Amino acid sequence: MFEWLRRFWYGRILFLARGEQLARFVNLVSKGGVILYHTQKSERGMRAQIKLADFRRLRRAARLTHTRVHIVAKYGWPFIAARWWRRKGLLIGIVIIASVLTLLSQLVLSISVSGNKNLMSPDVLERAEKLGLKTWVYSKELDLNGIAKALQEQLPDAAWIGIERQGTNIQIRVSEKIRPSIPNEAGSLVASRAGIVKEIMVIEGTPLVHEGETVRAGQVLIKSLEGNNLSSLKATPPVSVARGFVRARVWYSAEAQTPLIEDRVEESGRVAMGRGIKIGSRVIMLTTQNSPFEQSRKEVISQSLKLWRNWRFPVEGIRVNHIELLNVHMERSVAEARQLAEQAARVEVRKKITQGVPIVEETVKVLVNNSGSERVRVEVETYEDLAVYANP
């Protein structure tokens, strides 16, 4: 490793020597203290490598032996530096752009507010500015947690305020307090889903179902007293509202199937990352342009600087992640396939249940399947209130 770095730093030249006295040429060069590396003889002459500092010392031996020396290739840092020096304008431009990007990346260039409905964004931004959170200041000098706490104290309608730094953008996330409101209750109570009624409590209205009866979704459970003893009134009567609850047994089910033999593509966890810059529509990759993996998924992330409102810096940073994919062949036992199918079915059935509703009983059934897979059904019984208000 260190030998390669030393060769790269001092530079080497690959040359081709042609003449009738190559053996004498090599002897004279060796007597002069010049070392030749990777010497090879070919039909066109002799190829060898030499240090950049020793190349001028070949002239005397070449002149005495009438040998012609032709440079084939140049390696190492001195030649790279000379090439970049000829393009010093481009190099200076890259240094200036990198310096500007580094400086701007430390500043707050934009501030946005999200999650607010009743609170006005200009009011939140004005209060944040008085606390020191404003554009064109160093983001590392800001106490974001302290500013968020002070904002929350100044805004009584905010239940929580969090401030996050996303590059040069500061995101103020607001969660407002939920004020209690009177529900829009009107009309009769109907069944939200099918079930067997186990308990009825009527506060106001006429019950249309009885305990032990099976009801379907949308069926009227408690009818409002709308129109009773109101026909003789000249003024428009208030809308009657049914009140009460109807608790019932409700069943949910879901099925899932898991094959015994499966071929699928998975991520191996290895990622090759490449970086580049984007100027307008042109992309210049600096490292890892192509994927080194046989099979991969490409993920491109653009990192741009937002200077003011919708105006962005014309030069963007590009990060390309090449994520390695592998073909995986899996063979499961019957027990493993049933367990995975049961877990998947249980997840699906719980998505159908309203949050907070207790589960009374759960049943797992293995279904007959002849397609080389295991099929499982999960049935769940709950005890919940079915009564909801229908549209008046």
Secondary structure, DSSP 8 states (H G I E B T S, - for coil): -HHHHHHHHH-EEEEEEESS-HHHHHHHHHHTT---EEEEEETTEEEEEEEGGGGGGHHHHHHHTT-EEEEEEEESHHHHHHHHHHTHHHHHHHHHHHHHHHHHHTB--EEEEES-SSS-HHHHHHHHHHTT--TTSBGGG--HHHHHHHHHHH-TTEEEEEEEEETTEEEEEEEE----------B-EEESS-EEEEEEEEEESEE---TT-EE-TT-EEEE--TTTT-TT-SS-----B-EEEEEEEEEEEEEEEEESEEEEEEEEEEEEEEEEEEETTEEEE-S--S--SSSEEEEEEEE--EEETTEE-SEEEEEEEEEEEEEEEEE--HHHHHHHHHHHHHHHHHHHS-TT--EEEEEEEEE---SSEEEEEEEEEEEEE-EEE---
